[in-house]
């Protein structure tokens, strides 16, 4: 039988995991109060290129993925999904990479807003 402190820690860990999973898996279309037109666009502050799928690199395949993001008022990516991909194998690495990006948020009337933007990500063998 689990003692009470251990049970509480386990419950808290599962609750945090469930919250993190639900936030990361949120659909771009399901996020409320998002603007697509703004006075000042979001500006990337921290980016990391997507991991190049080893199989596609070995086969000499390059491509592009258009990722649609929702960036909240603090500059965090709260939803991301691939809207187009030249190769299905690039979709997951592209979405996974942008979920860790941070931005200076978009602004309307000098106030930060939730913004929806599309960003193309290149998978180039020359840069891999």
Phi, psi and omega in degrees: 000139181280136177284163187301311180300319180295319179298319179295318179297316180297317179297317180296319179297316179294323179295317178296318179297316180296319179294315179297319180294317182293323179292315182292331184268004183296136179286143178303319182287343183270354181280125181280161173057048180253136177252146178252347177239131185214161179285320180235122180287159175296146181239126180298134175251316180228118178230157176218131180294152179291154176288133179280122179301123184305320181297317180290324176296315181297328180275358179074027183263129173243170181179191182218147175231133172262118181253131176262127183240150164245123181249127183280181184294344178261358178096006178272145174281119182253349175202144179206140174206152179276124179267330179213148176210136177289338177212130183303332181293344179270343186303301185299314179299325180293312181295318180299319181296313186288340178297338179264358180287155172231154186224158161279126189294158174294159180226144170231127182052043178065017178241138178296142180224160171287131184232146174250125180224156174248133182230124175278134176243124180271137169248102185242133178295332178293332183260352185282000000 
